[in-house]
Each structure stands twice: as C-alpha cells, then as structure tokens.
C-alpha cells in the first residue's frame, strides 16, 4: 500500500488533468506507466518506489513533501 495516492489524485484533479494526461507526462520522463497503473496508485493498491515519487513530484510540479502531506 502507498500513502501518497490520495494526494496524487487531489493534485491531478486540481490541475484538471486526466489520468491519461498524467501518465503521458510521466512517460515523457522515461517512466513507462499506464493509466491503469496510475489508477492503482491513486487507489492505494500499488506501491510507489522512491524514483517514482520523484518523477510524480516533478511532473505535478510539487515538492516530494507535498505528496506526503497528511490531508
């Protein structure tokens, strides 16, 4: 389980991005992720590695700490 899935979804929705768009932006940074895998991350079903957290923060233009904020 991961603890950042909710924050990823919240930030993505605030930007009015679809899961497909976020996945495409991650793919541009050499992380081959599908919309389905992203959905599993947001649902807290799939674990997230440290490098994936770094990429997500970069793509979403937030700090790593923001991804871990308790909401």
N, C-alpha and C positions, 0 to 999 in steps of 0.2 A: 504494500500500500504506500501511497505517497501523501504528503501533507500540503502540496502546493497546487493540486489540481483545481480546487475551487478558485484560488486566486488567478490562475491562468485563465479560466473561463471568465471571471469577472473583468479582468483587464482586457481580454479579447472582445468581450461584448461592449465594454465602454468605448473601445475603438471602432465599434460597429464592423468588426471583421468576422467572416465566417470561419469555420474550422478549416475549410478547404484553403482559404487565403492564408491563414496562419501556417498551415502545413507547407504550402508553396513557398512562403518566405523562409521557413526553416530549411527547405530543400536547397534554396539559393546559397545557404551557408554550409552546404555539403552534409546535411543531416537528412537522410532519406527516410522521411516519416510520412505515413498516410493519414488521411482524415480519420480513418477508423482507429488508428493507434492514438492519435491526439484525443479522440473522444474517450478512449480508455484512460488516458492520463487525467483528463478533466473529471472523469467519474471516479477517480482514485482507485482504479482497478490495476493499472500498470505502474510499475516502479519507474522512477526517473533517475538517470545517472547524473553524476556531477557535471559532466561535459554537456549533457542535455539541458540541465538547469542553466548553465552559462549561455547556451545558444538561445534558449527561450527568453532569458532576460535581455539579451542583445536584440532579438527580433522584436520583442514587445517594447523595447526602449525603456526598461525599468531596471532598478538595481536587483541584485540577487536577494537582498534583504526584503525587498517589497514582495517577492514571490513567497517568502516565508512568513509574512505578517499574519498575525492571528486576527481573524475577522469575526 
